[in-house]
Amino acid sequence: MQNILDDTDGSESPELVTPLATYAFLIARARHLDAAEQSIEADMELGPLETPREAVVERDATRDELREALDDLTDDQKAEVLAVVWLGRGDYDPSTWDDALADAASGRTRRAAAYLMETPGLGDLMAEGLASLGVPEDDLEDVE
């Protein structure tokens, strides 16, 4: 488990069951997927024949990689990632972390990967959620 100290008041933040390296990978892949999808959408505005096949293949490979990483998480990790995303989106705040985690764990982990894959701005939401728990983005390993 990853124990993180909140530098603002010296109190301990929640222990994370998901390694920071895993979060770094998920954030990087989710951001890469968002960028690929935006690029393809921009190309589609020019016309379907203007979209390079390589861009579609790369997007699909990134999507598969992200889905596989999400599927490989344990149920506890899936619940935690869901709660972190909800923190990043502003549905919860650090003072209600236990509630977010409990809500995420209450049966939502079965479809967690599909739900997360459909979440716009997933990488940024994870980074913002972790930051609200005292994990600055600079502390995440660069995995790309």
MARLOFI-619491 format. One record per atom (N, C-alpha, C): residue in one letter; x, y, z; residue number from 1. Coordinates in nm, 3 decimals. Layout:
<rs>
R   residu         X         Y         Z   num
R        A         X         Y         Z   NUM
...
</rs>
This chain:
<rs>
R   residu         X         Y         Z   num
R        M     0.084    -0.119     0.000     1
R        M     0.000     0.000     0.000     1
R        M     0.087     0.124     0.000     1
R        Q     0.041     0.223    -0.070     2
R        Q     0.117     0.349    -0.081     2
R        Q     0.065     0.443     0.027     2
R        N     0.151     0.482     0.120     3
R        N     0.113     0.577     0.224     3
R        N     0.164     0.715     0.184     3
R        I     0.076     0.810     0.184     4
R        I     0.109     0.944     0.138     4
R        I     0.082     1.043     0.250     4
R        L     0.173     1.137     0.268     5
R        L     0.150     1.241     0.367     5
R        L     0.099     1.366     0.300     5
R        D     0.001     1.427     0.359     6
R        D    -0.052     1.553     0.310     6
R        D     0.038     1.663     0.363     6
R        D     0.106     1.730     0.273     7
R        D     0.202     1.833     0.313     7
R        D     0.136     1.958     0.371     7
R        T     0.007     1.976     0.347     8
R        T    -0.057     2.100     0.390     8
R        T    -0.073     2.108     0.541     8
R        D    -0.110     1.998     0.605     9
R        D    -0.129     2.006     0.750     9
R        D    -0.060     1.894     0.826     9
R        G     0.019     1.811     0.756    10
R        G     0.094     1.706     0.821    10
R        G     0.012     1.582     0.852    10
R        S    -0.118     1.581     0.822    11
R        S    -0.200     1.464     0.850    11
R        S    -0.184     1.363     0.738    11
R        E    -0.210     1.239     0.772    12
R        E    -0.195     1.134     0.672    12
R        E    -0.313     1.132     0.578    12
R        S    -0.284     1.114     0.452    13
R        S    -0.386     1.092     0.351    13
R        S    -0.416     0.943     0.351    13
R        P    -0.520     0.904     0.283    14
R        P    -0.553     0.761     0.279    14
R        P    -0.441     0.678     0.216    14
R        E    -0.429     0.555     0.261    15
R        E    -0.334     0.463     0.198    15
R        E    -0.396     0.416     0.067    15
R        L    -0.317     0.421    -0.037    16
R        L    -0.365     0.377    -0.167    16
R        L    -0.323     0.233    -0.191    16
R        V    -0.416     0.152    -0.243    17
R        V    -0.384     0.013    -0.274    17
R        V    -0.326    -0.001    -0.414    17
R        T    -0.346     0.100    -0.496    18
R        T    -0.295     0.099    -0.633    18
R        T    -0.161     0.170    -0.635    18
R        P    -0.057     0.105    -0.685    19
R        P     0.075     0.170    -0.690    19
R        P     0.072     0.297    -0.776    19
R        L     0.154     0.394    -0.738    20
R        L     0.160     0.519    -0.815    20
R        L     0.206     0.493    -0.958    20
R        A     0.290     0.393    -0.979    21
R        A     0.332     0.360    -1.115    21
R        A     0.213     0.316    -1.200    21
R        T     0.119     0.247    -1.139    22
R        T    -0.002     0.205    -1.212    22
R        T    -0.085     0.327    -1.247    22
R        Y    -0.101     0.419    -1.151    23
R        Y    -0.174     0.544    -1.181    23
R        Y    -0.104     0.620    -1.293    23
R        A     0.028     0.626    -1.288    24
R        A     0.102     0.699    -1.391    24
R        A     0.076     0.637    -1.528    24
R        F     0.076     0.506    -1.535    25
R        F     0.050     0.437    -1.662    25
R        F    -0.093     0.465    -1.710    25
R        L    -0.190     0.452    -1.620    26
R        L    -0.330     0.475    -1.657    26
R        L    -0.351     0.618    -1.705    26
R        I    -0.292     0.713    -1.635    27
R        I    -0.306     0.855    -1.673    27
R        I    -0.244     0.879    -1.810    27
R        A    -0.125     0.827    -1.830    28
R        A    -0.056     0.846    -1.959    28
R        A    -0.136     0.786    -2.074    28
R        R    -0.185     0.663    -2.056    29
R        R    -0.262     0.597    -2.162    29
R        R    -0.394     0.669    -2.187    29
R        A    -0.462     0.710    -2.080    30
R        A    -0.590     0.780    -2.096    30
R        A    -0.572     0.913    -2.168    30
R        R    -0.468     0.985    -2.134    31
R        R    -0.440     1.113    -2.202    31
R        R    -0.403     1.090    -2.348    31
R        H    -0.326     0.987    -2.373    32
R        H    -0.287     0.954    -2.510    32
R        H    -0.412     0.918    -2.592    32
R        L    -0.501     0.842    -2.532    33
R        L    -0.625     0.805    -2.600    33
R        L    -0.711     0.928    -2.629    33
R        D    -0.724     1.017    -2.532    34
R        D    -0.800     1.141    -2.554    34
R        D    -0.742     1.221    -2.670    34
R        A    -0.610     1.234    -2.672    35
R        A    -0.545     1.310    -2.780    35
R        A    -0.567     1.243    -2.915    35
R        A    -0.557     1.112    -2.919    36
R        A    -0.578     1.039    -3.045    36
R        A    -0.721     1.055    -3.094    36
R        E    -0.815     1.048    -3.002    37
R        E    -0.956     1.063    -3.041    37
R        E    -0.985     1.204    -3.090    37
R        Q    -0.927     1.304    -3.024    38
R        Q    -0.946     1.442    -3.069    38
R        Q    -0.886     1.463    -3.207    38
R        S    -0.771     1.404    -3.232    39
R        S    -0.706     1.416    -3.362    39
R        S    -0.792     1.352    -3.471    39
R        I    -0.846     1.235    -3.442    40
R        I    -0.930     1.166    -3.539    40
R        I    -1.058     1.244    -3.564    40
R        E    -1.117     1.298    -3.457    41
R        E    -1.238     1.380    -3.474    41
R        E    -1.211     1.501    -3.562    41
R        A    -1.096     1.564    -3.543    42
R        A    -1.060     1.680    -3.626    42
R        A    -1.043     1.638    -3.772    42
R        D    -0.980     1.522    -3.793    43
R        D    -0.963     1.471    -3.929    43
R        D    -1.097     1.436    -3.992    43
R        M    -1.189     1.382    -3.912    44
R        M    -1.321     1.344    -3.964    44
R        M    -1.399     1.466    -4.013    44
R        E    -1.372     1.582    -3.954    45
R        E    -1.438     1.704    -4.000    45
R        E    -1.397     1.735    -4.144    45
R        L    -1.276     1.694    -4.180    46
R        L    -1.229     1.714    -4.317    46
R        L    -1.292     1.612    -4.411    46
R        G    -1.330     1.499    -4.356    47
R        G    -1.390     1.392    -4.435    47
R        G    -1.332     1.259    -4.394    47
R        P    -1.411     1.154    -4.402    48
R        P    -1.363     1.023    -4.355    48
R        P    -1.239     0.974    -4.428    48
R        L    -1.219     1.013    -4.550    49
R        L    -1.102     0.967    -4.624    49
R        L    -0.974     1.040    -4.584    49
R        E    -0.989     1.147    -4.506    50
R        E    -0.872     1.225    -4.463    50
R        E    -0.808     1.168    -4.336    50
R        T    -0.877     1.079    -4.268    51
R        T    -0.824     1.022    -4.144    51
R        T    -0.723     0.914    -4.177    51
R        P    -0.598     0.935    -4.139    52
R        P    -0.496     0.833    -4.167    52
R        P    -0.526     0.703    -4.092    52
R        R    -0.514     0.594    -4.162    53
R        R    -0.540     0.461    -4.103    53
R        R    -0.450     0.438    -3.982    53
R        E    -0.327     0.488    -3.987    54
R        E    -0.234     0.469    -3.875    54
R        E    -0.289     0.533    -3.747    54
R        A    -0.356     0.647    -3.761    55
R        A    -0.412     0.715    -3.644    55
R        A    -0.521     0.630    -3.579    55
R        V    -0.603     0.567    -3.661    56
R        V    -0.709     0.481    -3.609    56
R        V    -0.650     0.357    -3.542    56
R        V    -0.550     0.298    -3.605    57
R        V    -0.485     0.180    -3.548    57
R        V    -0.419     0.214    -3.415    57
R        E    -0.351     0.329    -3.409    58
R        E    -0.286     0.370    -3.285    58
R        E    -0.389     0.395    -3.175    58
R        R    -0.499     0.463    -3.210    59
R        R    -0.604     0.488    -3.112    59
R        R    -0.660     0.357    -3.059    59
R        D    -0.687     0.264    -3.149    60
R        D    -0.743     0.136    -3.107    60
R        D    -0.646     0.058    -3.020    60
R        A    -0.516     0.064    -3.052    61
R        A    -0.416    -0.005    -2.970    61
R        A    -0.407     0.058    -2.832    61
R        T    -0.414     0.189    -2.826    62
R        T    -0.410     0.258    -2.696    62
R        T    -0.533     0.225    -2.614    62
R        R    -0.649     0.222    -2.680    63
R        R    -0.774     0.186    -2.611    63
R        R    -0.763     0.044    -2.555    63
R        D    -0.712    -0.049    -2.635    64
R        D    -0.697    -0.188    -2.589    64
R        D    -0.601    -0.196    -2.470    64
R        E    -0.492    -0.121    -2.478    65
R        E    -0.392    -0.121    -2.371    65
R        E    -0.452    -0.067    -2.241    65
R        L    -0.528     0.041    -2.251    66
R        L    -0.591     0.101    -2.133    66
R        L    -0.696     0.006    -2.075    66
R        R    -0.780    -0.050    -2.160    67
R        R    -0.883    -0.142    -2.113    67
R        R    -0.821    -0.263    -2.043    67
R        E    -0.714    -0.317    -2.101    68
R        E    -0.647    -0.432    -2.040    68
R        E    -0.590    -0.396    -1.903    68
R        A    -0.529    -0.279    -1.892    69
R        A    -0.473    -0.235    -1.763    69
R        A    -0.584    -0.218    -1.660    69
R        L    -0.697    -0.164    -1.701    70
R        L    -0.810    -0.146    -1.609    70
R        L    -0.869    -0.282    -1.570    70
R        D    -0.881    -0.372    -1.666    71
R        D    -0.934    -0.506    -1.637    71
R        D    -0.843    -0.583    -1.542    71
R        D    -0.713    -0.557    -1.549    72
R        D    -0.616    -0.629    -1.465    72
R        D    -0.614    -0.583    -1.320    72
R        L    -0.678    -0.471    -1.290    73
R        L    -0.682    -0.422    -1.152    73
R        L    -0.766    -0.515    -1.065    73
R        T    -0.728    -0.525    -0.939    74
R        T    -0.811    -0.600    -0.844    74
R        T    -0.939    -0.520    -0.818    74
R        D    -1.037    -0.582    -0.756    75
R        D    -1.161    -0.511    -0.724    75
R        D    -1.134    -0.391    -0.633    75
R        D    -1.044    -0.408    -0.535    76
R        D    -1.010    -0.297    -0.446    76
R        D    -0.947    -0.182    -0.524    76
R        Q    -0.860    -0.216    -0.619    77
R        Q    -0.795    -0.113    -0.699    77
R        Q    -0.896    -0.044    -0.791    77
R        K    -0.987    -0.121    -0.850    78
R        K    -1.090    -0.061    -0.936    78
R        K    -1.175     0.037    -0.856    78
R        A    -1.214    -0.002    -0.735    79
R        A    -1.294     0.086    -0.651    79
R        A    -1.215     0.213    -0.619    79
R        E    -1.088     0.197    -0.589    80
R        E    -1.005     0.313    -0.557    80
R        E    -0.991     0.406    -0.677    80
R        V    -0.966     0.351    -0.795    81
R        V    -0.953     0.434    -0.915    81
R        V    -1.083     0.508    -0.941    81
R        L    -1.197     0.439    -0.927    82
R        L    -1.327     0.506    -0.942    82
R        L    -1.339     0.623    -0.845    82
R        A    -1.305     0.598    -0.719    83
R        A    -1.315     0.704    -0.617    83
R        A    -1.221     0.820    -0.649    83
R        V    -1.102     0.791    -0.696    84
R        V    -1.007     0.897    -0.733    84
R        V    -1.063     0.981    -0.848    84
R        V    -1.123     0.915    -0.947    85
R        V    -1.183     0.987    -1.060    85
R        V    -1.297     1.075    -1.010    85
R        W    -1.379     1.023    -0.922    86
R        W    -1.491     1.102    -0.868    86
R        W    -1.439     1.222    -0.788    86
R        L    -1.328     1.204    -0.718    87
R        L    -1.266     1.317    -0.648    87
R        L    -1.222     1.421    -0.750    87
R        G    -1.156     1.377    -0.855    88
R        G    -1.109     1.467    -0.958    88
R        G    -1.221     1.542    -1.028    88
R        R    -1.336     1.477    -1.041    89
R        R    -1.451     1.538    -1.106    89
R        R    -1.528     1.630    -1.012    89
R        G    -1.499     1.621    -0.882    90
R        G    -1.565     1.707    -0.785    90
R        G    -1.690     1.647    -0.724    90
R        D    -1.716     1.519    -0.752    91
R        D    -1.832     1.453    -0.693    91
R        D    -1.813     1.434    -0.542    91
R        Y    -1.690     1.420    -0.500    92
R        Y    -1.652     1.404    -0.360    92
R        Y    -1.532     1.496    -0.337    92
R        D    -1.496     1.513    -0.210    93
R        D    -1.374     1.585    -0.178    93
R        D    -1.294     1.500    -0.080    93
R        P    -1.170     1.537    -0.054    94
R        P    -1.087     1.452     0.032    94
R        P    -1.149     1.421     0.168    94
R        S    -1.231     1.510     0.220    95
R        S    -1.293     1.483     0.351    95
R        S    -1.399     1.374     0.344    95
R        T    -1.447     1.343     0.223    96
R        T    -1.547     1.237     0.205    96
R        T    -1.489     1.117     0.130    96
R        W    -1.357     1.102     0.138    97
R        W    -1.288     0.993     0.069    97
R        W    -1.348     0.857     0.105    97
R        D    -1.371     0.832     0.232    98
R        D    -1.425     0.702     0.273    98
R        D    -1.560     0.675     0.209    98
R        D    -1.644     0.778     0.197    99
R        D    -1.774     0.764     0.131    99
R        D    -1.755     0.732    -0.017    99
R        A    -1.663     0.802    -0.083   100
R        A    -1.637     0.778    -0.225   100
R        A    -1.591     0.635    -0.246   100
R        L    -1.501     0.590    -0.162   101
R        L    -1.447     0.454    -0.173   101
R        L    -1.557     0.351    -0.149   101
R        A    -1.640     0.374    -0.048   102
R        A    -1.750     0.281    -0.018   102
R        A    -1.850     0.277    -0.133   102
R        D    -1.884     0.392    -0.188   103
R        D    -1.977     0.396    -0.301   103
R        D    -1.918     0.324    -0.422   103
R        A    -1.790     0.345    -0.447   104
R        A    -1.725     0.281    -0.561   104
R        A    -1.720     0.130    -0.543   104
R        A    -1.700     0.086    -0.420   105
R        A    -1.687    -0.057    -0.392   105
R        A    -1.822    -0.129    -0.390   105
R        S    -1.930    -0.055    -0.378   106
R        S    -2.062    -0.118    -0.363   106
R        S    -2.117    -0.164    -0.498   106
R        G    -2.055    -0.267    -0.552   107
R        G    -2.107    -0.330    -0.673   107
R        G    -2.068    -0.266    -0.804   107
R        R    -1.995    -0.158    -0.801   108
R        R    -1.961    -0.090    -0.926   108
R        R    -1.834    -0.144    -0.990   108
R        T    -1.759    -0.224    -0.921   109
R        T    -1.630    -0.267    -0.975   109
R        T    -1.647    -0.365    -1.092   109
R        R    -1.761    -0.431    -1.100   110
R        R    -1.783    -0.527    -1.209   110
R        R    -1.778    -0.458    -1.345   110
R        R    -1.831    -0.338    -1.355   111
R        R    -1.831    -0.263    -1.480   111
R        R    -1.735    -0.145    -1.477   111
R        A    -1.644    -0.146    -1.385   112
R        A    -1.555    -0.031    -1.366   112
R        A    -1.476     0.003    -1.491   112
R        A    -1.419    -0.097    -1.555   113
R        A    -1.336    -0.069    -1.673   113
R        A    -1.418    -0.003    -1.783   113
R        A    -1.537    -0.056    -1.810   114
R        A    -1.622     0.002    -1.914   114
R        A    -1.663     0.145    -1.877   114
R        Y    -1.699     0.165    -1.751   115
R        Y    -1.737     0.298    -1.704   115
R        Y    -1.622     0.397    -1.720   115
R        L    -1.505     0.355    -1.677   116
R        L    -1.388     0.444    -1.685   116
R        L    -1.350     0.473    -1.830   116
R        M    -1.360     0.374    -1.916   117
R        M    -1.327     0.394    -2.058   117
R        M    -1.419     0.498    -2.123   117
R        E    -1.540     0.510    -2.070   118
R        E    -1.637     0.605    -2.126   118
R        E    -1.629     0.743    -2.059   118
R        T    -1.542     0.759    -1.962   119
R        T    -1.532     0.885    -1.888   119
R        T    -1.445     0.985    -1.963   119
R        P    -1.504     1.096    -2.008   120
R        P    -1.424     1.198    -2.077   120
R        P    -1.318     1.258    -1.984   120
R        G    -1.199     1.279    -2.037   121
R        G    -1.091     1.340    -1.959   121
R        G    -1.042     1.253    -1.846   121
R        L    -1.049     1.121    -1.864   122
R        L    -1.014     1.027    -1.757   122
R        L    -0.876     1.053    -1.697   122
R        G    -0.775     1.074    -1.779   123
R        G    -0.640     1.096    -1.728   123
R        G    -0.630     1.219    -1.641   123
R        D    -0.690     1.327    -1.686   124
R        D    -0.687     1.451    -1.608   124
R        D    -0.765     1.436    -1.478   124
R        L    -0.877     1.365    -1.482   125
R        L    -0.956     1.345    -1.360   125
R        L    -0.880     1.263    -1.258   125
R        M    -0.808     1.159    -1.304   126
R        M    -0.726     1.080    -1.211   126
R        M    -0.616     1.166    -1.149   126
R        A    -0.550     1.246    -1.233   127
R        A    -0.442     1.332    -1.182   127
R        A    -0.496     1.433    -1.081   127
R        E    -0.611     1.491    -1.110   128
R        E    -0.670     1.589    -1.019   128
R        E    -0.716     1.523    -0.889   128
R        G    -0.772     1.403    -0.900   129
R        G    -0.814     1.331    -0.780   129
R        G    -0.696     1.296    -0.691   129
R        L    -0.590     1.248    -0.753   130
R        L    -0.470     1.216    -0.675   130
R        L    -0.410     1.342    -0.612   130
R        A    -0.410     1.452    -0.686   131
R        A    -0.357     1.578    -0.632   131
R        A    -0.438     1.621    -0.510   131
R        S    -0.569     1.600    -0.515   132
R        S    -0.652     1.638    -0.400   132
R        S    -0.623     1.551    -0.278   132
R        L    -0.564     1.432    -0.301   133
R        L    -0.525     1.345    -0.191   133
R        L    -0.380     1.369    -0.149   133
R        G    -0.316     1.467    -0.210   134
R        G    -0.180     1.501    -0.171   134
R        G    -0.072     1.438    -0.257   134
R        V    -0.110     1.384    -0.373   135
R        V    -0.012     1.324    -0.464   135
R        V     0.004     1.416    -0.583   135
R        P     0.107     1.501    -0.583   136
R        P     0.127     1.589    -0.699   136
R        P     0.166     1.509    -0.822   136
R        E     0.129     1.559    -0.937   137
R        E     0.157     1.487    -1.061   137
R        E     0.307     1.464    -1.079   137
R        D     0.389     1.553    -1.026   138
R        D     0.534     1.536    -1.035   138
R        D     0.581     1.408    -0.967   138
R        D     0.503     1.358    -0.870   139
R        D     0.542     1.236    -0.798   139
R        D     0.510     1.108    -0.875   139
R        L     0.433     1.121    -0.982   140
R        L     0.399     1.003    -1.060   140
R        L     0.515     0.974    -1.155   140
R        E     0.548     0.849    -1.165   141
R        E     0.658     0.808    -1.253   141
R        E     0.620     0.834    -1.398   141
R        D     0.719     0.873    -1.476   142
R        D     0.698     0.890    -1.618   142
R        D     0.715     0.754    -1.683   142
R        V     0.605     0.702    -1.739   143
R        V     0.609     0.567    -1.795   143
R        V     0.610     0.565    -1.946   143
R        E     0.603     0.678    -2.010   144
R        E     0.603     0.678    -2.156   144
R        E     0.743     0.682    -2.211   144
</rs>
